[in-house]
Amino acid sequence: MGRDFEKEGYEKAIVIYYELDACKYLLQLYNEKKLEPTPALAPEFQKDQLMVWVKYVDKKDGMSVCMAGKMVEISDIQIRK
């Protein structure tokens, strides 16, 4: 039996390629909320429509030119099968 990511505090998300406003790859949660990961996602996760499990914390400081999603720091990300 595999891990229960939801019980471990992960959220389901999809990586989306977002060309507008100097954004590149964002995470979109199932409630349609967009997250801007800082630093950027690792290359192996930079695939449009990739389904992932993600754990993150809000990033209070820092500037972004993207402005399409909430800035977050990813604590862990796993490909969702």
Summary of the structure (lengths in Angstrom):
residues: 81
radius of gyration: 12.2
end to end distance: 13.4
largest distance: 42.2
contacts: 203
relative contact order: 0.30
helix: 7%
strand: 42%
